[in-house]
Amino acid sequence: KEGLGEDLGNRERILKLLRFSTSNNDAVSTSLQDYKARMPDGQKAIYYVTADSLNAAKNSPQLELFKKKGIEVILMTSRVDEWAMNFLTSFDGTPLQNIAKGAVDLGDLQDEAEKAEAEKAQETMKPVVDKLKTALGARAKDVKVSTRLVDSPACLVIGEGELSPQMIQMLKQMGQDVPESKPTLEVNPDHPLIKKLEGSEQSDDNFDKLAQVIFDQALLADGGQLEDPAAYLKRVNELLMR
């Protein structure tokens, strides 16, 4: 995999040797050609997600929409994968897309009714989204209504071209300076916890605590590390007591 960035002359040969697990198969046996051959009509990209372990990848909130629709996703769990993908944008004419970066665009795999419902949720949730932005302040670059979540209340998304949490952690371990990167919080408008934020009974203090806990849980689900675990536990305990 290091050869993708270090051996340009043999990159095409190396690509054919790569093997991965997928959301449909835990065994490290699927080639990019195998994946592409199984793509349904209408799928325009090879979807993948990176994580620290197979279990973390399989349970990533980013996978929820793809599982619901039965779309296979490549699970990249090796430390070198995130670095190697910087040198790989397509395979055999098909673009590769990290499902944890940028907006989810399923193209022909998403019907018009789903798109209309997503647009409606954007408008309905605007007051809560604006309030979340204020509560989180500098912790989040932005807050948006998610189209990728099914079961989880929220997830963190990074922009195209930005470093993932795994890449940032690897660079820090190598002693390199890492530019500051803030994620976008995406919330699931259908989750009971997010619906609870819409309730008028929420005090400003309670809303702020819930907002911080939701962000921290999304960070943990993404494989990140809390800057202040004690503060997180204090907030959770206070909310449990209520």
C-alpha positions as CSV (number, residue, x, y, z in Angstrom):
1,K,0.0,0.0,0.0
2,E,2.9,2.4,0.6
3,G,3.8,1.8,-3.0
4,L,0.7,3.8,-4.1
5,G,2.6,6.9,-3.0
6,E,6.2,5.8,-3.4
7,D,6.2,3.7,-6.6
8,L,4.3,5.6,-9.2
9,G,5.5,3.4,-12.1
10,N,3.9,0.3,-10.6
11,R,0.8,1.9,-9.1
12,E,-1.6,0.2,-11.5
13,R,-0.1,-3.2,-10.8
14,I,-0.2,-2.6,-7.0
15,L,-3.9,-1.5,-7.2
16,K,-4.8,-5.0,-8.5
17,L,-3.1,-6.6,-5.5
18,L,-5.0,-4.6,-2.8
19,R,-7.5,-6.6,-0.7
20,F,-10.0,-5.3,1.8
21,S,-12.8,-6.3,4.1
22,T,-16.2,-4.8,3.3
23,S,-19.5,-4.2,5.0
24,N,-20.7,-7.5,3.4
25,N,-17.6,-9.6,4.1
26,D,-15.2,-9.5,7.1
27,A,-12.5,-11.5,5.3
28,V,-9.7,-9.4,3.8
29,S,-10.3,-10.8,0.4
30,T,-12.2,-8.2,-1.8
31,S,-10.2,-6.4,-4.5
32,L,-11.3,-3.1,-6.0
33,Q,-12.2,-5.0,-9.2
34,D,-14.4,-7.4,-7.2
35,Y,-16.2,-4.5,-5.5
36,K,-16.7,-2.7,-8.8
37,A,-18.2,-5.8,-10.4
38,R,-20.8,-6.0,-7.6
39,M,-21.8,-2.3,-7.9
40,P,-25.5,-2.0,-8.7
41,D,-26.8,0.1,-11.6
42,G,-26.8,3.7,-10.6
43,Q,-23.9,3.6,-8.2
44,K,-21.3,6.1,-9.5
45,A,-18.5,5.7,-6.9
46,I,-16.5,3.2,-4.9
47,Y,-17.5,3.9,-1.3
48,Y,-15.0,3.3,1.6
49,V,-14.6,4.3,5.2
50,T,-11.4,4.3,7.4
51,A,-11.2,3.3,11.0
52,D,-8.8,2.1,13.7
53,S,-10.2,-1.5,13.7
54,L,-12.6,-3.7,11.8
55,N,-15.2,-3.5,14.6
56,A,-15.0,0.3,14.7
57,A,-15.5,0.4,10.9
58,K,-18.4,-2.0,10.9
59,N,-20.2,0.0,13.6
60,S,-19.4,3.5,12.2
61,P,-22.5,5.8,12.1
62,Q,-21.3,6.7,8.6
63,L,-22.4,3.3,7.4
64,E,-26.0,3.5,8.5
65,L,-27.6,4.8,5.3
66,F,-25.5,2.5,3.2
67,K,-26.6,-0.5,5.3
68,K,-30.2,0.5,5.0
69,K,-29.9,0.7,1.2
70,G,-27.8,-2.5,0.9
71,I,-24.8,-0.6,-0.6
72,E,-21.5,-2.3,0.0
73,V,-18.7,-0.2,1.5
74,I,-15.0,-1.0,1.7
75,L,-13.7,-1.1,5.3
76,M,-10.1,0.2,5.5
77,T,-8.6,-0.5,8.9
78,S,-4.8,-0.5,8.3
79,R,-2.8,2.4,9.6
80,V,-1.4,3.0,6.2
81,D,-4.8,3.1,4.4
82,E,-5.7,6.8,5.1
83,W,-2.3,7.9,3.9
84,A,-2.4,5.7,0.8
85,M,-5.8,7.0,-0.2
86,N,-4.3,10.4,-0.6
87,F,-2.7,9.1,-3.8
88,L,-5.7,7.3,-5.1
89,T,-8.8,9.1,-6.4
90,S,-10.2,6.6,-8.8
91,F,-10.0,3.0,-10.0
92,D,-10.6,1.9,-13.5
93,G,-12.4,5.1,-14.3
94,T,-14.6,5.0,-11.1
95,P,-14.0,7.6,-8.4
96,L,-13.3,6.6,-4.8
97,Q,-15.4,8.3,-2.1
98,N,-14.7,8.4,1.6
99,I,-18.2,8.3,3.1
100,A,-17.0,10.2,6.2
101,K,-15.9,13.3,4.1
102,G,-18.2,15.9,2.6
103,A,-21.8,15.5,1.7
104,V,-23.4,12.1,0.9
105,D,-24.4,12.0,-2.7
106,L,-25.9,8.6,-3.7
107,G,-27.0,10.0,-7.1
108,D,-29.4,7.6,-8.8
109,L,-29.6,5.4,-5.7
110,Q,-31.6,8.1,-3.8
111,D,-35.2,8.7,-4.9
112,E,-36.9,12.1,-5.2
113,A,-39.1,11.4,-2.2
114,E,-36.0,11.0,0.0
115,K,-34.5,14.2,-1.4
116,A,-37.7,16.1,-0.7
117,E,-37.9,14.8,2.8
118,A,-34.3,15.8,3.5
119,E,-35.0,19.4,2.2
120,K,-38.1,19.6,4.5
121,A,-36.1,18.4,7.5
122,Q,-33.4,21.1,6.8
123,E,-36.1,23.8,7.1
124,T,-37.9,22.3,10.1
125,M,-34.7,21.8,12.1
126,K,-33.2,25.2,11.4
127,P,-34.0,26.7,14.9
128,V,-32.4,23.7,16.7
129,V,-29.4,23.7,14.3
130,D,-28.8,27.4,14.9
131,K,-29.0,26.8,18.7
132,L,-26.6,23.9,18.5
133,K,-24.1,26.1,16.6
134,T,-24.3,28.6,19.4
135,A,-23.9,26.0,22.2
136,L,-21.0,24.3,20.6
137,G,-19.2,27.5,19.6
138,A,-15.6,26.8,18.4
139,R,-15.8,23.0,18.8
140,A,-17.7,22.5,15.5
141,K,-17.1,24.2,12.2
142,D,-20.8,23.9,11.4
143,V,-23.9,22.0,12.3
144,K,-26.2,20.4,9.7
145,V,-29.1,18.1,9.4
146,S,-27.8,14.7,8.3
147,T,-28.9,12.5,5.4
148,R,-26.6,9.7,6.2
149,L,-27.8,8.7,9.7
150,V,-30.5,6.1,10.5
151,D,-30.0,4.9,14.1
152,S,-27.5,7.3,15.6
153,P,-28.4,10.8,16.9
154,A,-25.3,12.4,15.4
155,C,-22.0,12.0,13.6
156,L,-18.9,14.1,12.8
157,V,-18.0,14.8,9.2
158,I,-14.9,16.4,7.8
159,G,-14.6,18.4,4.6
160,E,-13.1,17.1,1.4
161,G,-9.4,17.4,1.4
162,E,-9.2,17.7,5.2
163,L,-7.4,15.2,7.5
164,S,-9.4,12.5,9.2
165,P,-9.0,11.8,13.0
166,Q,-7.0,8.7,12.2
167,M,-4.6,10.7,9.9
168,I,-4.2,13.4,12.5
169,Q,-3.5,10.9,15.2
170,M,-0.9,9.1,13.1
171,L,0.9,12.4,12.2
172,K,1.0,13.5,15.8
173,Q,2.5,10.1,16.8
174,M,5.2,10.8,14.2
175,G,6.0,14.1,15.9
176,Q,4.7,16.2,13.1
177,D,2.8,19.5,13.4
178,V,-0.9,19.0,12.4
179,P,-3.0,22.0,11.2
180,E,-6.1,22.6,13.3
181,S,-9.2,20.9,11.8
182,K,-12.7,21.2,13.1
183,P,-15.5,18.8,12.1
184,T,-19.0,19.5,11.2
185,L,-21.7,17.9,13.4
186,E,-24.5,16.3,11.5
187,V,-27.7,15.5,13.5
188,N,-30.4,12.9,12.8
189,P,-33.8,14.7,12.7
190,D,-35.6,11.4,13.3
191,H,-33.7,10.4,16.5
192,P,-35.6,10.8,19.8
193,L,-32.7,12.6,21.4
194,I,-32.5,15.2,18.7
195,K,-36.3,15.6,18.8
196,K,-36.0,16.2,22.5
197,L,-33.8,19.2,21.8
198,E,-36.8,20.8,20.0
199,G,-38.9,20.7,23.1
200,S,-39.7,24.1,24.6
201,E,-39.2,22.6,28.1
202,Q,-35.4,22.5,27.6
203,S,-33.7,25.2,29.7
204,D,-30.7,26.9,28.1
205,D,-28.4,25.1,30.6
206,N,-29.9,21.7,29.9
207,F,-29.7,22.3,26.1
208,D,-26.1,23.2,26.3
209,K,-25.2,20.1,28.3
210,L,-27.1,17.9,25.9
211,A,-25.4,19.6,22.9
212,Q,-21.9,18.9,24.4
213,V,-22.7,15.3,25.2
214,I,-24.1,14.7,21.7
215,F,-20.9,16.1,20.2
216,D,-18.7,14.1,22.5
217,Q,-20.6,10.9,21.8
218,A,-20.2,11.5,18.1
219,L,-16.5,12.1,18.6
220,L,-16.2,8.8,20.5
221,A,-18.1,6.9,17.8
222,D,-15.7,8.3,15.2
223,G,-12.7,6.9,17.1
224,G,-11.6,10.3,18.5
225,Q,-10.4,11.1,22.0
226,L,-12.1,13.4,24.4
227,E,-10.1,16.4,25.5
228,D,-11.7,16.4,29.0
229,P,-13.2,13.0,29.9
230,A,-14.0,14.2,33.4
231,A,-16.2,17.0,32.1
232,Y,-18.0,14.6,29.8
233,L,-18.8,12.2,32.6
234,K,-20.0,15.1,34.8
235,R,-22.4,16.2,32.1
236,V,-23.7,12.7,31.5
237,N,-24.2,12.1,35.3
238,E,-26.1,15.3,35.7
239,L,-28.4,14.4,32.8
240,L,-28.9,10.9,34.1
241,M,-29.8,12.3,37.6
242,R,-32.5,14.5,35.9
